[in-house]
Every structure is written in C-alpha cells, then in structure tokens.
Amino acid sequence: MYSEVNVEVEDGNLGRNSSTATHAQAKIGVSDVESSVPVLITNSMKPDDIKAKLGYSPLADACIDAVENGLQTIYAFPVKTDVAGSTGDITHSGTGTGTVSVKGEPNNAYDIVVNIAETGNLNEGSFQYSIDGGNNFSDEYTIPLGGTFEMQYTGLTLEFTNTDASDGTKSFISGDAYSFSTTVPTVNNAHVLEAVEKLAAYNRMVEVCHIVGVSGKALWAALQGEAEEFLTMYKKPVIFLCEARACRDDETLDEYMAAMEAEKKGISSYFICVSLTYGTYMRKDLRIQNINMAGVISGLVGQAKESLSIGCVEEFPVSSAKLLKILPEGIENYNREFDNMKYTIFRQYDGKEDFYVSNGNVMASAGSDFQYVESVRVLNRIVRDVAAKAVDKIQTEIDPGGIESSIKAIEAYFNIAMEYCERDKIISSGEVTINTEGLNILRDETLDVEVVWVPMGTARVYNIKFAVSNPASSGGE
C-alpha cells in the first residue's frame, strides 16, 4: 500500500442560504529578468532593490504594492513576454523644430513625458523625462551628441534629431514637451500555468498566488483545476488572486457590468479571488499610475491574521493620499452589483475619506461555507497544519490489543494543530477525531480522520433603530 495523507474538504456544514502559519505569497508575472528559481522579495527591500531584481516590470510593481501594504515575503516567478508592449504616437507641444522618436519594446505600461529643460541642439540642450505622466521626473541630462538616450530599465531608447537651421535657430526649445504612452507586455495562459506548476513543485508554502496582469474566464477556469490539485495532491492549498480587465473607453458601465457578469459564469471555486477595482494610485516610489488594486489586496491579506476580513474598517484603510480615485468615474454606483457577483472591490463609506475593501470575496458557489478570503485562509491553514501532523505519523505502529490508547495518542498529536489555531484566535473551537468503529487496523491499515471547527464570526451588517423618547411628565410644583 502506498503511504499517503489524503485530504478532503466538506463544504456546507454552516448551512448558509445564499503555529505553522505562513503569510508568504507567490506572484507570477511578466518580467524581462530570467531566473530558473523564484526570486525572493521581502518587505525590507526598497522599491529600487525590487526593480533591480525584477526590472521595471509589472511583476516588480505588484511586489512593490504588496510589501508597502503589509506583505512580508514574496516568491516572485518571472515569466517572459509573449506579446510585446506597444508604443503610441508621440505628441509634441511647443515651438522647437527638433524631433524625438523612440525605439525598443516597453517592459511595462508607461506614460512618458520628455521635457526640454535647456534650449539647444545635440550635445547642447538638456532634458528630463518622466515615466508616470509628468508626476515625477528624472535628473537633467544633456541631449547626447549621437542623439540616442537609453531610459534605464524601461526597454526603450529615445532618439533626438536636429533640424537644419541656417539662421542658427536651436532645434530643442526649453519648455517643449514630447509625450507618448506604452502598453504593458502580456503573457499567454499556457506560460502562466507552467509557472503555477513550478510553484507546486517548489518546497515552500504560500497562502496566495497573485497572477499579475489582466486575465479572464479561460485562465480562471484552469486555475480552478490547479487549486484542487494543490489541495488534494500536494496538500498545499492556495488562493489564486487574479485581475479582471478594466472598463474600456468605448464601453458604458452598464455594458461593462453585463460583460463581467458573463465573464464569471461557470467559475465556482473558493480558491479563486478576482480583483475588479482600478484606481489612480501613488506607488511607494512616488509614481502615480492607473492600476488594478490586486497588489494592494495581497498586501492587506499579508498583514491580516487568517480569520480577519481585509474589509475591516478599523484595521485596513487605504489612504486617499495613496489611492487618489477609483476608475472610471461613476463605477461606485455599481459596487453592490459587482460585490454580489463575488468580485473583490474597493469602496468609500460616507463620512470617511479613505478607501476600503468591500468584502474579500472568492468565487464560491452559493451556500458554500467559504464565501470570503478569510474563511478560506482559515481552512487552508487547518488543512496544512493537520496534514503536516499526519505526515509525521505515517507508518506509526498501532497495538491491536490497545487500539483505543494508540488512537487517542494520535488524536492528541493532531489536535496540537487545532490548539494553535484556537490560541491564535482564528477559530472559536476545533477538534480532530479518529473513527474507530469497525476498525481492523491489521487489515485496513487506514484511519479515517475528521476535523471540525467553529469559525470566528464577522459583523458585516448593523441594523440600527432610532426613535425619539417622550418620557412621562414628572409633574411640577
């Protein structure tokens, strides 16, 4: 008989109608960095340190957002680009006759502005550039004699060209600006799933695997299957955090809502969490960009204990000095509908300036005991911890003449995991029991183990009644 620990999750016991704890996470995303092993990112690293390891890439950006918001340890899996990013047309404002062009393939989505700081031709004038739409600028550089300037880490090279002017007019005029945007490079689903397989084989436990970059139903469905294998085959249950697409410019909000409703049909897994909210966000390196908020979500999960909702208003505000606004304008009027679809979104509360996660939703089926990230995190910790205890007891000797005492000793060992969960206040109570009814250990060599627990509760709704009191008159003199 092949010795093994088999796990199964029984769902529905709560009857809904509609330690060894680890907070490490994995991220899979586009990067021009090649690495045969995951790249370790920690919260002690500055943004420049992370960029040095992962390039100026979407993967680096997601790590920066996560560690800033509370995540301590990330195993980053760089994936090479399948479809290169593109560069838009260059817009020139000002009176200079010189031209600026761009070559190369962008490593990320940039809004680039090249400002002429000092009038002159090649090797005379000077410039600064911004990759975030003019919110932050580089140092000042002399326009190169050869006309070419590499914007470090971006994958792009600027080319400055003089114009012939017999009257001595300079080509580049102080105050002129040259602007263009780039799109993010993308990776196909097959390569993402290859990275997921590497994570499965990696000898580390992670709570969340963030798939960096826009994805949709096809990948979410594939990740459902992967999640089941992580649970049953590898005993390493994990939540896959994905990013839904943004509302397109040519799409009304009603059309977008209908499209996202269709996108999630057929997805039914409490191991899939999909971030829908996009916002204008100031990153830790002061770049201001429009991003999906999944990186921030992963950071909030990283700082919360397993049973605590990342929507807890007291604990997890996202400052309005960081998240400047939610995009597009008016989408907040659809928050209830998107929340009911089980997307994870951000919202504001009346009277508060900051932003908050509405609910840490997962794409669970109706009636599931595991509707939220926090309940799945508790489940996953219990699975990991009890399974680890069971591995320790593989091929343990059991005395058929004293089977009860042998079994009680194993139960007590397994229950250490539950005691730690109770101590950490992620469950109210819990117990591991082993069924001995009809057991013939000499024949079966198998023990049936049951793990049950009472979760911590969450106050999501307050019904407050207000009334004016009219006490009886106390009389007077």
C-alpha positions in Angstrom: 0.0 0.0 0.0 1.3 3.4 -0.9 1.6 5.5 2.3 -0.1 8.9 1.9 -2.1 11.6 3.6 -5.4 12.2 1.7 -7.4 15.4 2.3 -11.0 16.2 1.5 -12.9 19.4 2.3 -16.6 19.0 3.3 -18.5 22.2 2.4 -21.9 23.3 3.5 -21.9 22.5 7.2 -22.7 26.0 8.3 -26.0 25.9 6.5 -25.7 29.3 4.7 -28.5 30.3 2.5 -27.3 32.1 -0.4 2.0 27.6 14.9 2.8 27.0 11.5 1.0 29.9 10.0 2.7 31.4 7.0 1.9 34.8 5.3 4.3 34.2 2.4 2.8 34.6 -1.1 3.8 34.0 -4.7 3.5 36.3 -7.7 3.6 35.2 -11.3 4.0 38.0 -13.9 5.8 39.5 -16.8 9.5 40.5 -16.3 12.5 40.7 -18.6 14.5 39.0 -15.9 15.4 35.4 -16.4 15.5 33.2 -13.3 15.4 29.4 -13.0 14.3 29.7 -9.4 11.8 32.1 -7.7 13.1 35.5 -6.8 12.8 36.3 -3.1 11.3 39.7 -2.3 10.9 40.9 1.3 9.4 44.0 2.9 12.9 45.2 3.9 13.7 46.0 0.3 13.2 49.4 -1.1 11.5 49.9 -4.5 14.8 50.3 -6.3 16.0 47.0 -4.8 12.9 45.2 -6.1 13.3 46.8 -9.5 17.0 45.7 -9.6 15.8 42.1 -9.0 12.7 42.1 -11.3 13.3 45.0 -13.7 10.8 47.9 -14.3 8.1 45.3 -14.9 4.5 44.6 -13.9 5.8 41.9 -11.6 8.1 44.4 -9.8 5.2 46.8 -9.5 2.9 44.2 -7.9 5.6 43.3 -5.4 6.2 47.0 -4.5 2.4 47.5 -3.9 2.2 44.3 -1.8 5.1 44.9 0.5 4.1 48.6 1.0 0.6 47.4 2.2 1.8 44.7 4.7 3.1 41.6 2.9 6.5 40.5 4.3 7.7 37.7 2.0 7.1 37.1 -1.8 8.4 34.4 -4.1 8.3 36.0 -7.5 8.1 33.9 -10.6 9.2 35.9 -13.7 7.5 34.9 -17.0 8.8 36.0 -20.3 6.7 38.2 -22.6 4.6 36.5 -25.3 3.1 39.7 -26.8 5.4 42.7 -26.7 4.0 46.0 -25.4 3.4 48.7 -28.0 4.4 52.4 -28.2 1.8 55.1 -29.1 2.3 58.1 -31.3 4.5 60.9 -30.0 2.8 64.3 -29.3 4.9 67.4 -29.4 3.9 70.6 -27.6 6.0 73.8 -28.1 7.9 75.6 -30.9 11.0 73.6 -31.3 11.7 72.0 -34.7 13.7 69.1 -33.4 12.2 65.6 -33.3 12.1 62.9 -30.7 11.4 59.3 -31.6 11.5 56.0 -29.6 12.8 52.5 -30.3 12.6 49.3 -28.4 9.9 47.2 -26.6 8.5 48.6 -23.3 8.9 46.5 -20.2 5.7 48.0 -18.7 2.9 50.4 -19.3 4.3 53.9 -19.2 3.1 57.5 -19.7 6.3 59.1 -20.9 6.9 62.8 -21.0 10.2 64.3 -22.3 10.6 67.9 -21.2 13.3 70.1 -22.7 15.0 71.9 -19.8 17.6 73.9 -21.7 17.4 75.2 -25.2 20.0 73.8 -27.6 20.9 71.2 -30.3 22.5 67.8 -29.7 25.2 68.0 -27.1 24.0 71.5 -26.1 20.4 71.4 -24.8 19.2 69.3 -21.8 16.1 67.3 -20.9 14.3 65.4 -18.2 11.9 62.5 -18.6 9.0 61.0 -16.7 7.5 57.6 -17.0 4.4 58.4 -15.0 2.8 61.2 -17.0 4.8 64.0 -15.5 4.3 63.4 -11.8 7.9 62.5 -11.2 10.9 63.4 -13.4 14.4 62.1 -13.8 17.6 64.0 -13.3 18.5 66.5 -16.0 20.6 65.1 -18.9 22.5 66.7 -21.8 20.9 65.8 -25.1 23.5 63.2 -26.4 25.8 64.1 -29.2 24.8 60.9 -31.0 21.1 61.6 -30.3 20.3 58.3 -28.6 19.5 58.0 -24.9 18.5 54.8 -23.2 15.8 55.1 -20.5 17.2 52.7 -18.0 15.1 49.6 -17.2 12.2 50.6 -19.5 13.4 48.7 -22.6 13.1 52.0 -24.6 15.6 54.3 -26.3 14.9 57.9 -27.2 16.3 59.3 -30.4 16.8 63.1 -30.7 17.2 64.6 -34.2 18.3 68.2 -35.0 16.7 70.1 -37.9 18.9 72.1 -40.3 18.6 75.8 -39.5 20.8 78.1 -41.5 19.8 81.1 -39.3 21.2 79.4 -36.2 17.9 78.6 -34.6 18.2 75.8 -32.0 16.2 72.6 -32.5 15.1 71.9 -29.0 13.4 74.8 -27.0 13.2 75.0 -23.3 9.6 74.2 -22.1 8.8 72.0 -25.1 7.4 68.5 -24.3 7.3 65.2 -26.2 4.7 62.7 -24.8 3.7 59.2 -25.6 2.3 56.1 -23.9 3.1 52.4 -24.0 1.1 49.3 -23.3 2.0 46.5 -21.0 3.6 43.3 -22.4 1.5 40.2 -21.9 2.0 36.5 -21.4 -0.3 33.7 -22.6 -2.2 31.4 -20.3 0.0 28.4 -21.0 3.1 30.1 -19.7 1.3 31.2 -16.6 0.2 27.7 -15.9 3.8 26.5 -16.4 4.8 28.9 -13.7 2.0 27.6 -11.5 3.4 24.1 -11.9 6.8 25.3 -10.8 5.1 26.8 -7.7 3.5 23.4 -7.0 6.9 21.7 -7.1 8.6 24.5 -5.1 9.3 23.4 -1.5 7.6 26.4 0.1 4.1 27.0 1.5 2.3 30.1 0.2 -1.1 31.4 1.1 -1.8 33.4 -2.1 -0.6 33.2 -5.6 -1.2 36.5 -7.4 -1.4 36.2 -11.2 -0.1 39.7 -12.2 -1.8 41.2 -15.2 -5.3 41.0 -16.8 -6.8 37.6 -17.0 -10.3 36.2 -17.8 -12.6 33.2 -17.6 -10.3 30.8 -19.5 -7.4 31.2 -17.0 -9.7 31.4 -14.0 -11.3 28.0 -15.0 -7.8 26.5 -15.5 -6.8 27.7 -12.1 -9.9 26.1 -10.5 -8.4 22.7 -11.5 -4.9 23.7 -10.4 -6.3 24.7 -7.0 -7.9 21.3 -6.5 -4.5 19.7 -7.3 -2.7 22.0 -4.9 -5.2 20.9 -2.2 -5.6 17.1 -2.8 -2.3 16.2 -4.5 0.2 18.5 -2.9 -1.5 19.3 0.4 -0.5 22.9 -0.3 -3.9 24.8 -0.6 -3.5 28.2 -2.1 -5.8 31.1 -3.1 -5.3 32.3 -6.7 -5.6 36.1 -6.8 -6.4 37.3 -10.4 -7.0 40.7 -12.0 -10.2 41.3 -14.1 -10.0 43.7 -17.0 -10.9 47.4 -16.7 -13.9 49.1 -18.3 -12.9 50.1 -21.9 -13.2 53.6 -23.2 -15.8 52.5 -25.8 -17.9 50.7 -23.2 -20.7 52.0 -21.0 -20.8 51.0 -17.3 -23.9 49.0 -17.9 -22.2 47.1 -20.8 -19.2 46.6 -18.6 -21.3 45.2 -15.7 -23.0 42.8 -18.1 -19.7 41.7 -19.6 -18.2 41.0 -16.2 -21.3 39.0 -15.2 -20.8 36.8 -18.2 -17.1 36.6 -17.5 -17.5 34.9 -14.2 -20.3 32.4 -15.2 -19.0 28.9 -14.7 -16.4 29.9 -12.2 -17.2 28.2 -8.9 -14.2 27.9 -6.6 -13.4 29.3 -3.2 -9.8 29.2 -4.2 -10.3 32.0 -6.8 -10.4 35.7 -5.8 -10.7 38.3 -8.6 -9.9 41.9 -8.1 -12.1 44.2 -10.1 -11.2 47.7 -8.9 -8.9 50.0 -10.8 -7.7 53.3 -9.4 -5.2 56.1 -9.7 -2.6 55.1 -7.1 0.7 56.6 -5.9 3.2 53.8 -5.5 5.9 53.8 -2.9 8.4 55.2 -5.4 6.0 58.1 -5.9 4.9 57.1 -9.4 1.3 57.8 -9.9 -0.4 55.2 -12.2 -3.7 53.7 -13.0 -3.6 50.1 -11.7 -5.6 47.1 -10.7 -5.7 47.0 -6.9 -4.8 43.3 -6.7 -1.2 44.1 -5.4 -2.7 46.2 -2.6 -5.2 43.4 -1.8 -2.3 40.9 -1.5 -0.6 43.2 0.9 -3.6 43.6 3.1 -4.0 39.8 3.2 -0.3 39.6 4.2 -0.8 41.7 7.3 -4.2 40.3 8.5 -4.5 37.3 10.7 -6.2 34.5 8.8 -9.7 34.9 10.2 -9.8 38.7 10.0 -11.6 40.3 7.0 -9.5 42.6 4.9 -12.6 44.7 4.7 -12.3 45.5 8.5 -12.7 49.3 8.5 -10.8 49.8 11.8 -7.8 47.8 10.6 -7.3 48.3 6.9 -7.9 51.8 5.5 -6.2 52.6 2.2 -5.3 56.3 2.4 -6.9 58.7 -0.1 -3.4 60.2 -0.3 -2.3 56.9 -1.9 -5.5 55.8 -3.8 -6.4 59.1 -5.3 -9.6 57.9 -7.1 -11.4 54.9 -8.3 -11.8 54.4 -12.1 -13.8 55.0 -14.1 -15.9 57.8 -12.7 -19.3 56.6 -11.7 -18.4 52.9 -11.2 -19.0 53.2 -7.5 -22.8 53.3 -8.3 -22.3 49.6 -9.4 -20.5 48.5 -6.3 -23.3 46.5 -4.9 -23.8 44.6 -8.1 -20.1 43.7 -8.5 -19.9 42.7 -4.9 -22.9 40.4 -5.4 -21.1 38.9 -8.4 -18.3 37.9 -5.9 -15.7 40.3 -7.3 -13.4 41.9 -4.8 -13.8 45.7 -5.0 -12.9 48.9 -3.1 -15.4 51.4 -1.8 -15.7 54.5 0.3 -18.1 55.0 3.3 -20.0 58.2 3.9 -18.1 60.5 6.2 -14.7 58.8 5.6 -12.0 60.0 3.2 -10.1 56.7 2.9 -10.9 53.6 0.8 -11.7 50.1 2.0 -12.2 46.6 0.6 -15.9 46.0 0.5 -15.6 42.2 1.0 -12.7 39.8 0.4 -14.8 37.8 -1.9 -13.9 34.5 -3.5 -15.8 32.9 -6.4 -17.5 30.3 -4.2 -20.8 28.6 -5.1 -24.0 29.7 -3.3 -24.3 28.0 0.0 -20.6 27.4 0.4 -19.1 27.7 3.9 -16.2 29.5 2.4 -17.5 32.7 0.8 -14.6 35.0 1.8 -10.9 35.1 1.7 -10.6 34.9 5.5 -12.7 31.8 5.8 -10.6 30.1 3.0 -7.4 31.2 4.7 -8.5 29.5 8.0 -9.5 26.4 6.0 -6.1 26.3 4.3 -4.1 26.7 7.5 -6.0 23.9 9.2 -5.5 21.7 6.2 -1.8 22.4 6.1 -1.2 22.0 9.8 -3.2 18.9 10.3 -1.8 17.3 7.2 1.7 18.1 8.4 0.9 16.3 11.7 -0.5 13.4 9.8 2.7 13.1 7.8 4.7 12.8 11.0 2.5 9.7 11.9 2.7 7.8 8.6 3.5 4.1 9.4 3.2 4.7 13.1 2.8 1.4 14.9 -0.6 0.7 16.5 -1.2 -2.1 19.0 -4.4 -4.0 18.0 -4.7 -5.0 21.7 -4.7 -1.4 22.9 -6.1 0.3 19.9 -8.0 3.0 21.8 -5.0 4.2 23.6 -2.9 4.2 20.4 -5.6 6.2 18.6 -6.0 8.7 21.4 -2.3 9.4 21.3 -2.5 10.2 17.6 -5.6 12.3 18.1 -3.9 14.3 20.8 -0.9 14.9 18.4 -3.2 16.1 15.6 -5.1 18.3 18.0 -2.0 20.3 18.7 -2.7 22.0 15.3 -6.2 22.9 16.4 -4.9 24.2 19.8 -2.6 26.6 18.0 -5.5 27.8 15.9 -7.6 28.5 19.0 -4.6 30.2 20.7 -4.2 32.5 17.7 -7.9 33.2 17.8 -8.6 32.3 14.2 -11.2 29.8 15.3 -13.5 29.7 18.3 -13.0 25.9 18.8 -12.0 22.8 16.9 -11.3 19.1 17.3 -9.7 16.3 15.4 -11.3 12.8 16.0 -10.4 9.4 14.5 -13.2 6.9 13.9 -12.5 3.6 15.5 -15.9 2.0 14.8 -15.4 -1.3 12.9 -11.7 -0.6 12.6 -9.5 -3.5 11.7 -6.0 -2.0 11.6 -4.3 -5.2 10.6 -6.5 -5.5 7.5 -7.2 -1.9 6.6 -4.0 0.0 7.7 -6.1 3.1 7.2 -7.5 5.6 9.7 -10.5 7.9 9.0 -9.9 11.3 10.5 -12.5 14.1 10.9 -11.6 17.7 11.6 -14.3 20.1 12.6 -14.2 23.7 13.9 -16.3 26.6 14.8 -15.2 29.8 13.0 -14.9 33.3 14.3 -17.9 35.4 13.4 -17.8 38.7 11.4 -20.2 41.6 11.9 -20.9 42.7 8.3 -24.3 44.5 8.8 -25.7 46.6 11.6 -29.4 47.2 11.8 -29.8 50.4 13.9 -33.2 51.6 15.0 -33.6 55.3 16.0 -36.6 56.7 18.0 -37.4 59.8 20.0 -38.2 59.1 23.6 -41.1 61.0 25.3 -40.8 60.2 29.0 -43.9 60.7 31.1 -44.1 64.1 32.8 -42.6 64.0 36.3 -45.1 66.8 37.4 -44.3 70.2 38.8 -44.9 72.3 41.8 
